[in-house]
Amino acid sequence: MNPSDEIELCEVVITAPDSEWLRGFTRSLVVDRLASNVHNFAPVRSTYRWGDEVHDRTEGRASLHTRRSLISVIVERAAEVHPYVVPSISARPIYDGSPDYLAWIRRQTEQVFPSVAPGDSGGTQVNE
């Protein structure tokens, strides 16, 4: 295995105000092979500045494993349906791990099957 192959793999973290919406959204990413798997955490407590105010709220957080080459597709899909104006989506490289697990991530994301229509956004909501 080429050592640079691991760098192509990454963990993408996404948050949203509604953990159920986030579970459905991230499930669609697995169904469409944009991610091999997802771990959903809820609730998480987020503190952030939006506009001139500091907010403290409960959100859902998801961590998924994928290829770096698929991040732009994930970001684009989120931009279409995510309830926040500026969705929190960030990625971290996977440098190493179980060779069998890393190979499994690659196999699960080899052939992407994008949905014809984006999922339901659950309404529009701006970051507060």
C-alpha positions in Angstrom: 0.0 0.0 0.0 1.2 3.4 -0.9 1.7 5.6 2.3 0.1 8.5 0.5 -3.2 6.5 0.3 -3.9 7.1 4.0 -3.6 10.9 3.5 -6.4 10.6 1.0 -8.7 9.4 3.8 -10.1 11.8 6.2 -12.6 12.4 9.0 -15.3 15.0 8.3 -17.1 16.7 11.2 -20.5 18.3 10.7 -22.7 20.0 13.3 -26.4 21.0 13.0 -29.0 22.4 15.3 -31.3 19.3 15.0 -29.6 16.0 15.7 -32.4 14.0 13.9 -32.0 16.1 10.8 -28.2 15.5 11.0 -28.7 11.7 11.4 -30.8 11.7 8.2 -28.4 13.9 6.3 -25.4 11.9 7.2 -27.2 8.6 6.5 -27.8 9.8 3.0 -24.0 10.3 2.6 -23.4 6.7 3.5 -26.2 5.5 1.2 -24.7 7.4 -1.7 -21.2 6.2 -0.8 -19.9 9.6 -0.1 -18.9 8.3 3.3 -18.1 4.8 4.6 -19.7 5.3 8.0 -20.9 8.0 10.4 -20.8 8.4 14.2 -23.5 10.7 15.5 -23.1 12.4 18.8 -26.0 14.2 20.5 -26.3 16.4 22.3 -23.1 18.4 22.2 -22.8 21.9 23.6 -21.5 24.5 21.2 -20.4 28.0 22.0 -19.7 30.3 19.1 -19.9 33.9 18.0 -22.4 34.7 15.3 -22.8 38.4 14.4 -22.2 40.5 17.5 -23.3 37.9 20.0 -21.8 34.8 21.7 -24.3 31.9 21.6 -24.3 28.7 23.7 -26.6 26.0 22.4 -27.2 22.3 22.0 -26.4 20.8 18.6 -25.9 17.4 17.0 -22.4 16.5 15.8 -21.5 13.8 13.3 -18.1 12.4 12.4 -17.8 10.5 9.1 -15.0 8.7 7.3 -14.4 9.4 3.6 -11.9 10.4 0.9 -10.6 13.9 0.7 -11.7 13.9 -3.0 -15.3 13.7 -1.8 -15.3 16.6 0.6 -16.4 19.2 -2.0 -19.4 17.0 -2.9 -20.3 16.7 0.8 -19.9 20.5 1.3 -22.0 21.2 -1.8 -24.8 18.9 -0.7 -24.8 20.4 2.8 -25.0 23.9 1.3 -28.2 22.9 -0.5 -30.1 21.6 2.5 -28.3 22.5 5.8 -30.4 24.6 8.2 -27.5 27.0 8.9 -26.4 29.8 6.6 -22.8 28.8 7.3 -22.6 25.1 8.1 -19.8 23.9 10.4 -18.0 21.3 8.2 -14.3 20.6 8.7 -12.0 17.7 7.8 -9.0 16.1 9.4 -6.6 13.7 7.6 -6.4 10.1 8.6 -2.7 9.4 8.7 -2.7 5.8 9.9 -4.8 3.1 11.5 -5.9 -0.5 11.0 -4.9 -1.4 7.4 -8.1 -3.5 7.1 -10.3 -0.6 8.3 -8.6 1.9 6.0 -9.0 -0.5 3.1 -12.7 -0.8 4.0 -13.2 3.0 3.9 -11.7 3.0 0.4 -13.9 0.2 -0.8 -17.0 1.8 0.6 -16.3 5.1 -1.1 -15.0 3.8 -4.5 -18.2 4.3 -6.5 -20.4 7.2 -5.6 -24.1 7.0 -6.2 -25.4 10.6 -5.7 -29.1 11.1 -4.9 -31.2 12.6 -7.6 -32.8 15.1 -5.2 -31.4 16.6 -2.1 -32.9 15.5 1.3 -35.4 17.6 3.2 -33.7 20.5 4.9 -36.3 20.5 7.7 -36.9 24.2 7.1 -34.6 27.1 6.9 -32.7 28.4 10.0 -29.9 30.8 10.2 -27.0 30.6 12.6 -28.0 32.5 15.7 
